[in-house]
Amino acid sequence: MVITILQIIILCVVIGIIGITLALNTKSEGLGAAITGASDTYRGAVGVEEQKRNLLQYLCYGFVVLSFATAILGNFFF
């Protein structure tokens, strides 16, 4: 039951990652910058773009942690 709940949360996180990645403003930075979050400029993005990048970063960290927890719990219970 716990693993199923974690998998549903992971699915929501993945959908969020995809949505935010598609919503990033990458007109001049190219597809590589959209995937990696890199930028050619030396200053950070302003306003909403910076918030999107921060949220994307937290969602990716959450995905890694939740996936690791699901793997550990899956091996522990089964």
Backbone bond lengths (Angstrom), bond angles and torsions (degrees), N, CA, C in turn:
res aa  C-N    CA-C-N  psi(-1)  N-CA   C-N-CA  omega(-1)  CA-C   N-CA-C  phi
1 M - - - 1.443 - - 1.532 111.12 -
2 V 1.321 117.24 -43.26 1.465 121.67 -179.82 1.530 110.11 -65.84
3 I 1.330 116.02 -39.88 1.458 119.85 -179.54 1.523 110.53 -65.29
4 T 1.325 117.28 -39.42 1.460 120.68 178.25 1.520 111.22 -62.87
5 I 1.321 117.21 -41.55 1.472 121.05 177.97 1.521 110.30 -64.06
6 L 1.332 117.61 -42.86 1.460 121.01 177.70 1.524 111.54 -62.73
7 Q 1.328 116.77 -38.51 1.461 119.80 178.92 1.525 111.38 -66.67
8 I 1.319 117.88 -36.79 1.462 121.05 176.72 1.523 110.28 -66.19
9 I 1.340 117.00 -40.86 1.466 120.63 177.39 1.523 110.16 -64.21
10 I 1.333 117.18 -41.33 1.465 121.04 177.89 1.520 110.35 -61.02
11 L 1.324 117.37 -41.13 1.459 120.73 178.31 1.523 111.16 -61.12
12 C 1.331 117.08 -42.43 1.474 120.58 177.83 1.525 111.17 -64.43
13 V 1.328 117.26 -40.14 1.463 121.52 178.94 1.528 110.37 -64.06
14 V 1.327 116.66 -42.70 1.464 120.74 179.80 1.529 110.65 -63.52
15 I 1.319 117.27 -42.03 1.465 120.38 177.29 1.526 110.08 -62.32
16 G 1.336 117.12 -39.31 1.462 120.88 176.51 1.516 112.30 -64.06
17 I 1.327 117.04 -41.27 1.463 121.23 178.64 1.526 110.34 -61.95
18 I 1.318 116.37 -45.13 1.469 120.43 179.78 1.520 110.39 -63.40
19 G 1.328 116.77 -45.51 1.457 120.38 -178.65 1.518 113.18 -62.56
20 I 1.325 117.17 -44.40 1.464 120.22 -179.24 1.522 110.68 -69.54
21 T 1.332 117.54 -37.61 1.456 120.31 177.75 1.529 110.73 -61.39
22 L 1.321 116.32 -40.45 1.467 119.46 178.65 1.525 112.06 -71.49
23 A 1.328 117.60 -25.64 1.458 121.50 -177.43 1.527 113.56 -86.40
24 L 1.324 118.10 -9.03 1.458 120.16 -179.51 1.514 110.93 -67.01
25 N 1.308 115.73 144.82 1.458 121.92 178.91 1.524 108.80 -83.92
26 T 1.316 116.82 104.79 1.464 121.16 -176.75 1.519 110.71 -127.85
27 K 1.315 117.62 38.58 1.461 120.96 -176.14 1.525 111.93 -61.01
28 S 1.315 117.83 -41.09 1.463 119.66 -175.43 1.523 112.52 -109.29
29 E 1.312 118.04 -2.89 1.459 119.55 -173.47 1.523 113.36 -98.31
30 G 1.311 119.41 -17.94 1.452 121.81 177.45 1.515 112.86 88.63
31 L 1.325 115.57 172.30 1.460 122.13 -176.38 1.524 111.64 -68.12
32 G 1.324 117.87 -34.92 1.462 120.56 179.42 1.513 112.26 -60.44
33 A 1.317 117.26 -37.34 1.460 120.86 178.36 1.517 111.23 -71.03
34 A 1.324 117.06 -32.13 1.464 120.05 178.51 1.519 110.66 -66.98
35 I 1.313 116.94 -36.46 1.463 120.50 -177.37 1.529 110.74 -79.68
36 T 1.326 117.20 -44.40 1.461 120.03 -174.33 1.512 113.40 -92.32
37 G 1.331 117.77 -17.36 1.457 120.60 -177.22 1.512 112.57 82.07
38 A 1.326 117.10 6.99 1.463 120.75 -178.96 1.523 110.75 -75.94
39 S 1.300 115.31 159.79 1.454 120.57 178.66 1.514 108.97 -141.54
40 D 1.334 115.75 148.08 1.458 120.48 178.77 1.519 112.38 -81.86
41 T 1.300 117.79 -17.18 1.459 120.87 -178.31 1.517 109.88 -86.64
42 Y 1.332 115.08 158.51 1.455 119.74 -178.71 1.519 113.05 -91.20
43 R 1.301 117.45 -11.16 1.462 119.70 176.38 1.517 108.77 -102.54
44 G 1.312 117.13 153.34 1.447 121.32 -179.16 1.512 111.85 -74.97
45 A 1.318 115.07 163.84 1.461 119.71 176.13 1.520 108.72 -68.42
46 V 1.309 116.47 152.87 1.451 120.02 -175.75 1.519 111.04 -103.19
47 G 1.316 115.21 148.07 1.452 121.66 170.07 1.511 115.10 63.37
48 V 1.315 114.60 -122.09 1.456 121.88 -172.08 1.523 111.63 -65.31
49 E 1.308 117.02 -37.29 1.466 119.97 -179.75 1.527 111.38 -62.54
50 E 1.318 116.45 -40.78 1.469 119.94 178.16 1.526 110.25 -65.18
51 Q 1.296 117.69 -39.92 1.465 121.32 177.72 1.522 111.19 -65.19
52 K 1.324 117.03 -39.39 1.465 120.39 177.08 1.520 110.79 -62.85
53 R 1.336 115.94 -43.39 1.469 119.29 179.97 1.530 111.51 -65.16
54 N 1.328 117.13 -39.27 1.464 120.25 177.74 1.529 111.12 -65.68
55 L 1.326 116.53 -43.27 1.462 120.20 178.42 1.517 110.55 -63.37
56 L 1.324 117.07 -40.85 1.462 121.05 177.43 1.525 110.74 -61.64
57 Q 1.311 116.40 -40.73 1.463 120.67 178.33 1.524 111.01 -62.12
58 Y 1.323 117.55 -46.12 1.465 121.36 179.46 1.525 111.86 -65.29
59 L 1.328 116.69 -38.85 1.463 119.52 177.85 1.525 111.30 -64.54
60 C 1.327 116.97 -38.63 1.465 119.93 178.40 1.521 111.73 -66.90
61 Y 1.331 116.41 -41.13 1.466 119.25 175.35 1.526 110.54 -62.53
62 G 1.310 116.57 -42.63 1.465 120.60 178.08 1.510 112.25 -62.08
63 F 1.336 116.27 -39.08 1.461 120.13 178.15 1.530 110.92 -61.02
64 V 1.317 116.44 -44.70 1.468 120.15 -179.31 1.526 110.43 -63.54
65 V 1.321 117.23 -45.49 1.462 121.21 -178.54 1.526 110.79 -65.03
66 L 1.329 117.16 -45.81 1.464 120.44 -179.66 1.526 111.56 -65.58
67 S 1.314 117.49 -38.27 1.467 120.25 178.05 1.522 110.81 -65.51
68 F 1.323 116.29 -41.50 1.461 120.25 177.75 1.530 110.72 -63.66
69 A 1.335 116.57 -43.80 1.471 120.24 179.22 1.520 111.33 -63.82
70 T 1.320 117.47 -38.92 1.456 120.80 179.13 1.541 110.30 -65.83
71 A 1.316 117.08 -40.90 1.465 120.77 178.67 1.524 111.12 -64.56
72 I 1.319 116.61 -43.51 1.473 120.28 -179.61 1.525 110.48 -66.07
73 L 1.320 117.07 -46.39 1.459 120.03 -179.99 1.530 111.27 -66.29
74 G 1.316 116.85 -35.76 1.470 120.20 177.84 1.517 111.76 -63.48
75 N 1.324 117.06 -40.44 1.469 120.96 178.23 1.529 111.02 -73.50
76 F 1.318 117.56 -30.57 1.458 120.84 -178.21 1.518 112.34 -73.69
77 F 1.341 116.05 -41.35 1.458 119.92 -175.25 1.529 113.42 -88.34
78 F 1.340 117.83 -20.30 1.462 118.12 -176.27 1.492 111.82 -121.58
